[in-house]
Amino acid sequence: MQLSAPTASAIRRQTEKSASRSFYLYDLAPMRAKIVQLKAIMPEGVEIFYAMKANPHPAFLAAAKNSGVAGIEIASLGEAKKAVAAGFQPKELIFTGPGKSPEELEWGLQKGLRTIHIESLTEAYRLNALCQKLGVSQDILLRVNPDFDIHGAQASFSGGSQKLGVDVTKLHEFLPHILGLNNLRFRGLHVYAASGVLRVEDLLKNCQLVFDMTRGIEKKFQGIRCDIIDFGGGFGIDYLESGQNFSPDGYAAGLKKLIAEYELEKRRFVLELGRYLAADSGWYCTEILDIKDSHGIKQIVCAGGTNHFRRPAALSINHPVAIVPMNRPRIFAGQESVLKERVYIGGPLCNTADKLARDIYIENAEIGDMAVFCLAGAYGLTMSHMEFLSHDRPPEIILEPA
Ligand SMILES: Cc1ncc(COP(=O)(O)O)c(C=O)c1O
């Protein structure tokens, strides 16, 4: 991938002045621009939340806040505390995820979170009992595990046996229990089926199926109304450089049409976006310490590996890679370099899973250059196993606006 000239020179400058051979570089301008754009084009009633699991760094939370997100999707007490430290009010937090502990739920009830998204019948009963103990009530959404799959998703969270949400086939059995819990106020549904979807039509199909489900439930259970419909995240990023980019305009127009078709204009719709907002605001940069030929294939060995950037290995995909030349003196006359060939890139960890890129074409690379992994702003450091081999944590550098 070709880096922009300012990004390449920021990486070179940072490399020259830093004692660290690996770092994340963040530029929050793309994230801010995306939030502003989404807010401008989405139909009435749609609220944009930042799913901070994508990147919990304070600069990402500040970018979300300054650009006017409706709030933050949290999945733990730790995330909640970071969001509050970044200036979000508890009323701006929505709490999702399986396995919320009693302590986490109690904290949420005491602070007054906007909605807590129930993932099982046990969780509903547990939350209701805590409400009774504290003498409060709480708005909830019910997360449903639908019986459909989203075509073209990079990762699927629905269909079949899942720990996420309540099976759609059990709704008729579970809903009366949940509606009978006096301290819980049922406000609607949460259906997050898939992540990393590039084709707008696929994600809109999900919205349509969720609207069908909403209408079905409202018909079957007299007096029930889904005021809030949460579609989770799922807007994709073109990691494979296929040229197919997610079209927010297409999505906004399609959603508007569906809302009108189903006559759901008076409802609120939640988007909890992580990857789409954060991915292109970050680069993982690491120094090439060695290049060797093994069985005719070049292996590039960097200062950092999956301990800093685990996503490519975890999902078996390559991120776009760029090389920033550093023109370092040669270590010995016969040292290897890479010229127009397919290579493997790994880190310093003593296992074969430590791969940052597999079988990827590199134009030119020398020992001492910086290998730069693009679209690393989402699920980068936060998803990595930093303790393994006790290497240093890479600094996270924020690029200041020019
Ligand atoms: C409940 C929930 N909401 C939102 C997200 C963010 O999804 P994405 O990064 O695809 O936008 C996730 C990601 O796993 C999630 O689990």
The ligand as an ORCA input file, in Angstrom:
! r2SCAN-3c Opt
* xyz 0 1
  C     -21.900     -5.881     20.878
  C     -20.976     -5.284     19.876
  N     -21.260     -4.073     19.370
  C     -20.449     -3.471     18.469
  C     -19.283     -4.092     18.033
  C     -18.417     -3.370     17.043
  O     -18.447     -4.015     15.818
  P     -17.668     -3.455     14.557
  O     -16.262     -3.237     14.955
  O     -17.877     -4.508     13.540
  O     -18.331     -2.184     14.160
  C     -18.958     -5.363     18.512
  C     -17.754     -6.042     18.051
  O     -17.441     -7.150     18.370
  C     -19.822     -5.976     19.476
  O     -19.544     -7.170     19.985
*
